[in-house]
Amino acid sequence: MNGRNRSQAAGAVALVATLLLSACFGGGRGADSGGSGSNSISVWMFAQGDDEAAIFAIEEAFEAANEGKNLEIVVYPEEEYVTKVNTSLVAGNPPDVAIIESDDWMKAGYVVELTDKLADWGVSIDEYNPGGLSRGALENDPANGVYGIGTFLGGNVLVYNKAMFDEADVEYPSADESMTFAEYADICRQLAQPNDDPTQTVYGCTMPSDIAFGFYPIYGEDGRTALGNMNAPELAEAFDIGAALINEGLAPGSSVLDTISTSDLFAQNQIAITWSDFSAVPTYQEADIEFGMAPFFVVEGQDDFVDTWTAPWGTFTDSPHPDDALLLLEFIATEGQRIQMTATADPALSTKVAEEEGFGEDDPIKQEFLLALDNARSLVFAPPGVEAWDPVEVMRRLTIDGDPAAQPILDEMAAQSQQRLDEVWVRWETLDRSQFEEQVEEEQAEASASPEE
């Protein structure tokens, strides 16, 4: 399942252009947010990369346990999802249950808080992985309220080819402690096998700039200060280290990755260590790769870390069937945790349930995955709307345009970001329904006035 960057992308309400009119409903088992009858519970989501196996398994079990209750599931393209929900909220006609993908919905008071209800359902927030749980919490902090609860726990970890490490006499990475960029680069240099024939090249590692730099606290520990954080010398050094690996041919650049994925290169024995989530494990196993897992590498001075996520399900204050919505959410928070593990390869968001169900007991790869996930934690929150930060652009300038160092690039981005950061915090601290609705309506008007391409 794919990771989500809710704070930076999906929280913005400006995705209106592609789905302005209510006639553009996506495919699914139902389209009306109210369902086709009094016993219908409307469920909206976007594609999760698993053919929605988990939610359909939960649907079957929930309907069997609650006679007469029917789920009407609608699956939208991810790029249309936030706009569709925004439009339904402004119209006062949201679905009963949906993936809570925007911080704005929680802040403006549209989403029902679930913190106390979890206790009523016999579960504690301490039972859930903190990194995944934070995806459904206000400002990424369950102490501010939990508004969405997921079933699965996804995570970006490192995977490494044990045979390549053994052949090069390189020690395996720690299963529970992160390497620094410098340590990762040292391993990469020892394992790389450059070749004039690209099909014979073995890359020592990969440098995924959209992920590797995505969890550094670029706005500081309080989420309010870009200057001195986004352009911190240790972050600039990490970019320089990563760019050097690509420029020296030790890690694949964009010209290679535009034609083949890192998971395919790893499955073909052409990368020694790279990043992955657990959904790619069957591909590696089918290729007979003997591999291990480790936490992600971090910028010098940062704590061990694994980026985790889930799809947090919640309900809205204006949902047409509030009691039924909460009945489904209770099922998701409890029995749904077990059901999803029978339908997908991912562990449950509930660490307690994963342990009770013996996730990984007879599977060393699952055991290593869980061990790496112990390093999960919530990210520092900053309101959506700051667009100057672009780690992919930094790496492009270093590896394609020939910029000699990251520091000047980051200095420029930090200066551009600080003013905008101050502005989005002012908006965030005053955000209510009225302001949200005005902004959505303005975006709708702009999209309607724009000529079709």
C-alpha positions as CSV (number, residue, x, y, z in Angstrom):
1,M,0.0,0.0,0.0
2,N,1.2,3.4,-0.8
3,G,2.3,5.9,1.6
4,R,0.4,9.2,2.1
5,N,1.6,12.7,2.6
6,R,-1.7,14.1,4.0
7,S,-0.2,17.3,5.6
8,Q,1.6,18.5,2.5
9,A,-0.8,17.5,-0.3
10,A,-4.2,16.1,0.4
11,G,-5.0,18.7,3.0
12,A,-5.1,21.4,0.3
13,V,-8.6,22.2,-1.0
14,A,-7.3,23.3,-4.4
15,L,-7.9,19.9,-6.2
16,V,-11.3,21.1,-7.4
17,A,-10.6,21.4,-11.1
18,T,-10.8,17.7,-11.9
19,L,-14.0,16.9,-10.0
20,L,-16.1,20.0,-9.6
21,L,-19.5,18.8,-10.6
22,S,-21.4,16.1,-8.7
23,A,-22.0,14.2,-11.9
24,C,-18.5,13.0,-11.9
25,F,-18.8,10.2,-9.3
26,G,-16.2,7.5,-9.5
27,G,-16.7,3.7,-9.8
28,G,-17.8,1.6,-6.9
29,R,-20.7,-0.3,-5.4
30,G,-22.8,2.8,-4.8
31,A,-22.7,6.5,-5.7
32,D,-25.2,8.3,-3.5
33,S,-23.6,9.4,-0.2
34,G,-26.8,8.5,1.6
35,G,-27.0,5.0,0.2
36,S,-29.9,3.3,-1.4
37,G,-31.9,2.8,1.7
38,S,-32.2,3.4,5.4
39,N,-29.9,0.3,6.1
40,S,-27.3,1.4,3.6
41,I,-24.0,2.8,4.9
42,S,-22.1,4.8,2.4
43,V,-18.3,4.4,2.4
44,W,-16.0,6.6,0.3
45,M,-12.4,5.8,-0.3
46,F,-9.6,6.1,-2.9
47,A,-7.7,3.2,-4.3
48,Q,-5.2,1.7,-1.8
49,G,-3.1,-0.4,-4.2
50,D,-4.5,-3.8,-3.0
51,D,-7.6,-4.0,-5.1
52,E,-9.5,-2.9,-2.0
53,A,-9.2,-6.5,-0.7
54,A,-9.3,-5.4,3.0
55,I,-12.4,-3.2,2.9
56,F,-14.3,-5.7,0.8
57,A,-13.4,-8.5,3.3
58,I,-14.5,-6.2,6.1
59,E,-17.7,-5.5,4.2
60,E,-18.6,-9.2,3.9
61,A,-17.9,-9.8,7.6
62,F,-19.7,-6.7,8.8
63,E,-22.8,-7.4,6.8
64,A,-22.8,-11.0,8.1
65,A,-22.5,-9.8,11.7
66,N,-25.2,-7.1,11.3
67,E,-28.2,-8.5,9.4
68,G,-29.8,-5.9,7.2
69,K,-26.9,-3.5,7.1
70,N,-25.4,-3.0,3.7
71,L,-22.2,-1.1,2.8
72,E,-22.2,1.0,-0.4
73,I,-18.5,1.4,-1.2
74,V,-17.4,4.0,-3.7
75,V,-13.7,4.0,-4.8
76,Y,-12.4,7.3,-6.3
77,P,-9.1,8.0,-8.1
78,E,-6.8,9.4,-5.4
79,E,-6.3,12.7,-7.2
80,E,-10.1,13.4,-7.2
81,Y,-10.8,12.2,-3.7
82,V,-10.3,15.2,-1.5
83,T,-12.2,17.5,-3.9
84,K,-15.1,15.1,-4.0
85,V,-15.3,15.0,-0.2
86,N,-14.8,18.8,0.0
87,T,-17.8,19.3,-2.3
88,S,-20.0,17.0,-0.3
89,L,-19.1,18.7,3.0
90,V,-20.0,22.1,1.6
91,A,-23.2,20.7,0.2
92,G,-24.1,19.2,3.6
93,N,-24.2,15.7,2.1
94,P,-21.1,13.8,3.1
95,P,-20.9,10.0,3.1
96,D,-21.4,8.0,6.3
97,V,-17.8,6.8,6.5
98,A,-14.7,7.8,4.6
99,I,-10.9,7.9,4.7
100,I,-10.0,11.1,6.6
101,E,-7.4,12.4,4.2
102,S,-7.4,16.1,4.9
103,D,-6.3,17.8,8.1
104,D,-8.7,20.7,7.2
105,W,-11.8,18.4,7.8
106,M,-10.7,17.7,11.4
107,K,-9.7,21.3,12.2
108,A,-12.9,22.9,10.7
109,G,-15.1,20.6,12.8
110,Y,-16.5,18.3,10.1
111,V,-15.2,15.0,11.5
112,V,-16.5,13.2,14.6
113,E,-13.8,12.7,17.3
114,L,-13.4,9.0,18.1
115,T,-11.1,9.2,21.2
116,D,-13.7,8.6,23.8
117,K,-15.6,6.2,21.6
118,L,-12.5,3.9,21.3
119,A,-12.6,3.5,25.0
120,D,-16.3,2.7,24.8
121,W,-15.4,0.0,22.3
122,G,-13.0,-1.6,24.6
123,V,-9.7,-0.5,22.9
124,S,-7.0,2.0,23.9
125,I,-5.0,4.2,21.6
126,D,-1.9,2.7,23.2
127,E,-2.8,-0.5,21.4
128,Y,-2.1,1.0,18.0
129,N,1.2,1.8,16.3
130,P,1.9,5.5,17.1
131,G,3.1,6.4,13.6
132,G,0.1,4.9,11.9
133,L,-2.4,6.2,14.5
134,S,-1.1,9.8,14.0
135,R,-2.4,9.8,10.4
136,G,-5.9,10.1,11.8
137,A,-5.1,12.5,14.6
138,L,-5.4,16.3,14.7
139,E,-2.0,17.8,14.0
140,N,-0.5,14.3,13.9
141,D,-0.9,14.0,17.7
142,P,-3.4,11.7,19.3
143,A,-3.3,13.9,22.4
144,N,-5.2,16.5,20.2
145,G,-7.9,13.9,19.4
146,V,-8.2,10.8,17.2
147,Y,-10.6,11.3,14.3
148,G,-9.8,8.3,12.1
149,I,-8.8,4.7,12.7
150,G,-7.1,2.5,10.1
151,T,-6.9,-1.3,9.8
152,F,-3.4,-1.8,8.4
153,L,0.1,-0.5,9.1
154,G,2.2,0.3,6.1
155,G,5.8,1.3,6.4
156,N,8.8,2.3,4.2
157,V,11.8,0.2,5.2
158,L,15.1,-0.8,3.6
159,V,15.4,-4.2,1.9
160,Y,18.8,-5.7,1.2
161,N,20.0,-8.7,-0.9
162,K,21.8,-10.9,1.6
163,A,23.7,-12.8,-1.1
164,M,25.3,-9.6,-2.4
165,F,26.2,-8.5,1.1
166,D,27.8,-11.9,1.8
167,E,29.7,-11.9,-1.5
168,A,31.2,-8.4,-0.7
169,D,31.8,-9.4,2.9
170,V,29.7,-6.4,4.1
171,E,27.9,-6.7,7.4
172,Y,24.1,-6.6,7.3
173,P,22.4,-3.4,8.5
174,S,20.9,-3.4,11.9
175,A,17.3,-4.6,12.1
176,D,16.3,-1.9,14.6
177,E,18.7,1.0,14.3
178,S,18.9,3.5,11.4
179,M,22.0,4.2,9.4
180,T,23.0,7.7,8.6
181,F,23.3,8.9,5.0
182,A,27.1,8.6,5.3
183,E,26.9,5.0,6.6
184,Y,24.4,4.1,3.9
185,A,26.6,5.6,1.2
186,D,29.6,3.7,2.5
187,I,27.7,0.4,2.1
188,C,26.5,1.5,-1.3
189,R,30.0,2.1,-2.6
190,Q,31.2,-1.3,-1.3
191,L,28.3,-3.1,-3.1
192,A,28.1,-1.3,-6.4
193,Q,29.3,-3.1,-9.6
194,P,29.3,-0.5,-12.4
195,N,29.2,-1.8,-16.0
196,D,29.2,-0.1,-19.4
197,D,26.2,-2.4,-20.2
198,P,23.3,-1.0,-18.2
199,T,21.7,-4.4,-18.1
200,Q,24.7,-5.8,-16.3
201,T,25.1,-2.9,-13.8
202,V,24.5,-3.7,-10.2
203,Y,23.7,-0.6,-8.2
204,G,24.8,-0.5,-4.7
205,C,21.7,1.3,-3.5
206,T,19.0,3.8,-4.4
207,M,18.4,7.4,-3.4
208,P,14.7,8.1,-3.3
209,S,14.7,11.8,-2.8
210,D,10.9,12.0,-2.3
211,I,11.1,9.6,0.6
212,A,14.6,9.9,2.1
213,F,14.2,13.5,2.9
214,G,10.5,13.6,3.6
215,F,10.6,13.0,7.3
216,Y,13.4,15.4,8.3
217,P,11.9,18.2,10.5
218,I,12.2,20.9,7.8
219,Y,10.0,23.2,9.9
220,G,11.7,22.5,13.2
221,E,10.3,20.7,16.2
222,D,7.4,23.2,16.5
223,G,6.5,23.1,12.7
224,R,6.9,26.9,12.4
225,T,10.5,27.6,11.4
226,A,11.8,26.9,8.0
227,L,14.9,29.0,8.3
228,G,17.7,27.1,9.9
229,N,15.9,23.8,9.5
230,M,15.0,23.4,5.9
231,N,18.5,24.7,5.1
232,A,20.3,23.0,8.0
233,P,24.0,22.1,7.1
234,E,23.5,18.5,8.0
235,L,20.5,18.3,5.6
236,A,22.5,19.9,2.8
237,E,25.3,17.4,3.5
238,A,22.8,14.5,3.2
239,F,21.6,15.8,-0.2
240,D,25.2,16.1,-1.4
241,I,26.0,12.6,-0.3
242,G,22.9,11.2,-2.1
243,A,23.6,13.2,-5.3
244,A,27.2,11.9,-5.4
245,L,25.9,8.3,-5.4
246,I,23.7,9.0,-8.5
247,N,26.3,11.2,-10.3
248,E,28.9,8.4,-9.8
249,G,26.6,5.7,-11.2
250,L,26.4,3.9,-7.9
251,A,22.7,4.5,-7.6
252,P,20.2,4.8,-10.5
253,G,19.2,8.2,-11.6
254,S,15.9,9.4,-13.0
255,S,16.8,8.3,-16.5
256,V,16.9,4.7,-15.3
257,L,14.0,4.9,-12.9
258,D,11.8,6.4,-15.6
259,T,12.0,3.0,-17.4
260,I,12.0,0.5,-14.5
261,S,11.0,0.5,-10.9
262,T,13.3,0.0,-8.0
263,S,11.4,-3.0,-6.9
264,D,11.9,-4.6,-10.3
265,L,15.6,-3.8,-10.2
266,F,15.9,-5.4,-6.8
267,A,14.0,-8.5,-7.9
268,Q,16.4,-8.8,-10.9
269,N,19.5,-8.7,-8.6
270,Q,20.5,-5.3,-9.9
271,I,20.3,-3.4,-6.6
272,A,21.9,-4.4,-3.4
273,I,19.9,-2.3,-1.0
274,T,16.8,-0.1,-1.6
275,W,13.5,1.0,0.0
276,S,10.2,-0.9,-0.1
277,D,7.0,-1.3,1.7
278,F,5.6,-4.8,2.6
279,S,3.4,-5.1,-0.4
280,A,6.4,-5.8,-2.6
281,V,7.6,-8.8,-0.5
282,P,5.8,-11.4,-2.7
283,T,7.6,-10.0,-5.8
284,Y,11.0,-10.6,-4.1
285,Q,10.0,-14.0,-2.8
286,E,8.8,-15.1,-6.3
287,A,12.2,-14.0,-7.6
288,D,13.9,-16.2,-5.0
289,I,15.8,-13.3,-3.5
290,E,17.0,-13.9,0.1
291,F,16.6,-10.5,1.7
292,G,16.4,-8.8,5.0
293,M,14.8,-5.6,6.3
294,A,16.0,-2.6,8.2
295,P,14.8,0.9,9.3
296,F,15.3,3.8,6.9
297,F,18.5,5.8,6.9
298,V,18.4,9.2,8.5
299,V,20.2,12.6,8.4
300,E,23.1,12.8,10.9
301,G,21.8,13.6,14.4
302,Q,18.2,12.3,13.8
303,D,16.6,9.5,15.7
304,D,16.0,6.0,14.3
305,F,13.0,6.2,12.1
306,V,10.5,4.3,9.9
307,D,7.8,6.3,8.0
308,T,4.4,4.5,8.6
309,W,0.9,5.1,7.5
310,T,-2.6,3.8,7.3
311,A,-5.9,4.8,5.8
312,P,-7.8,6.3,8.7
313,W,-11.5,5.7,8.6
314,G,-13.9,8.3,10.2
315,T,-17.3,9.8,10.0
316,F,-18.7,13.3,9.6
317,T,-20.9,15.4,11.8
318,D,-23.4,15.7,9.0
319,S,-23.3,12.1,7.9
320,P,-26.8,10.8,7.2
321,H,-26.6,7.6,9.3
322,P,-24.5,8.5,12.4
323,D,-25.3,5.4,14.5
324,D,-24.6,3.0,11.7
325,A,-21.4,4.9,10.8
326,L,-20.2,4.4,14.4
327,L,-21.2,0.8,14.3
328,L,-19.0,0.2,11.3
329,L,-16.1,2.2,12.8
330,E,-16.3,0.1,15.9
331,F,-16.0,-3.0,13.7
332,I,-13.0,-1.5,11.9
333,A,-11.3,-0.6,15.2
334,T,-11.8,-4.1,16.6
335,E,-12.6,-7.2,14.5
336,G,-11.6,-5.4,11.3
337,Q,-8.0,-5.4,12.5
338,R,-8.0,-9.2,12.3
339,I,-9.9,-9.5,9.1
340,Q,-7.6,-7.2,7.1
341,M,-4.6,-9.5,8.0
342,T,-6.4,-12.4,6.3
343,A,-6.9,-10.3,3.2
344,T,-3.5,-8.5,2.8
345,A,0.1,-9.0,3.7
346,D,0.2,-6.0,6.0
347,P,0.1,-6.2,9.8
348,A,-2.8,-4.7,11.7
349,L,-2.6,-1.1,12.9
350,S,-3.3,-2.5,16.3
351,T,0.0,-3.9,17.6
352,K,-2.0,-5.8,20.2
353,V,-4.0,-7.6,17.6
354,A,-1.0,-8.3,15.4
355,E,0.7,-10.0,18.4
356,E,-2.4,-11.9,19.4
357,E,-2.8,-13.2,15.9
358,G,0.8,-14.2,15.7
359,F,1.8,-12.0,12.8
360,G,5.3,-13.1,11.7
361,E,5.6,-16.0,14.2
362,D,6.8,-18.4,11.5
363,D,8.1,-15.8,9.0
364,P,11.5,-14.1,9.6
365,I,10.7,-11.4,7.0
366,K,7.6,-10.4,8.9
367,Q,9.5,-10.5,12.1
368,E,12.1,-8.1,10.7
369,F,9.4,-5.8,9.4
370,L,7.8,-5.6,12.8
371,L,11.1,-4.9,14.4
372,A,11.8,-2.1,12.0
373,L,8.3,-0.7,12.6
374,D,9.2,-0.3,16.3
375,N,10.9,2.9,15.1
376,A,7.7,4.5,13.9
377,R,6.7,7.8,15.3
378,S,4.5,10.7,14.3
379,L,5.9,13.5,12.1
380,V,6.1,17.1,13.2
381,F,2.9,18.9,11.9
382,A,2.8,21.9,9.7
383,P,-0.4,23.1,8.0
384,P,-0.8,22.4,4.3
385,G,0.0,25.1,1.8
386,V,3.8,25.6,1.8
387,E,4.9,24.6,-1.7
388,A,8.5,25.8,-2.0
389,W,10.0,22.7,-0.3
390,D,10.7,20.2,-3.1
391,P,13.4,17.6,-2.4
392,V,13.0,16.0,-5.8
393,E,13.8,19.4,-7.4
394,V,16.9,19.7,-5.2
395,M,18.1,16.3,-6.3
396,R,17.3,17.1,-10.0
397,R,19.4,20.3,-9.8
398,L,22.3,18.4,-8.3
399,T,22.2,15.4,-10.6
400,I,20.9,16.9,-13.9
401,D,21.5,20.6,-13.9
402,G,24.9,20.3,-12.4
403,D,24.5,22.5,-9.4
404,P,27.6,21.9,-7.3
405,A,26.1,21.9,-3.8
406,A,22.7,21.7,-2.0
407,Q,23.2,24.5,0.5
408,P,22.4,27.4,-1.8
409,I,19.4,25.6,-3.1
410,L,18.1,24.9,0.4
411,D,18.8,28.5,1.5
412,E,16.6,29.7,-1.3
413,M,13.8,27.3,-0.5
414,A,13.9,28.1,3.2
415,A,13.6,31.8,2.6
416,Q,10.7,31.3,0.2
417,S,9.0,28.9,2.6
418,Q,9.2,31.0,5.8
419,Q,6.8,33.7,4.8
420,R,4.3,31.3,3.5
421,L,4.7,29.1,6.6
422,D,3.7,32.1,8.8
423,E,0.7,32.7,6.6
424,V,-0.6,29.1,6.7
425,W,-0.3,28.9,10.4
426,V,-2.4,32.1,10.7
427,R,-5.0,30.4,8.5
428,W,-4.9,27.2,10.4
429,E,-5.3,28.7,13.8
430,T,-8.5,30.5,12.7
431,L,-9.9,27.8,10.4
432,D,-13.6,27.0,10.9
433,R,-16.4,25.8,8.7
434,S,-17.2,29.2,7.3
435,Q,-13.7,29.8,6.2
436,F,-13.4,26.3,4.8
437,E,-16.6,26.6,2.8
438,E,-15.6,30.1,1.4
439,Q,-12.3,28.7,0.2
440,V,-13.9,25.7,-1.4
441,E,-16.5,27.8,-3.1
442,E,-13.8,30.2,-4.4
443,E,-11.8,27.3,-5.8
444,Q,-14.9,25.9,-7.4
445,A,-15.6,29.3,-9.1
446,E,-12.0,29.5,-10.3
447,A,-12.2,26.0,-11.7
448,S,-15.5,26.7,-13.4
449,A,-14.2,29.8,-15.0
450,S,-11.0,28.1,-16.3
451,P,-11.2,27.0,-20.0
452,E,-11.2,23.3,-20.5
453,E,-7.9,21.8,-21.8
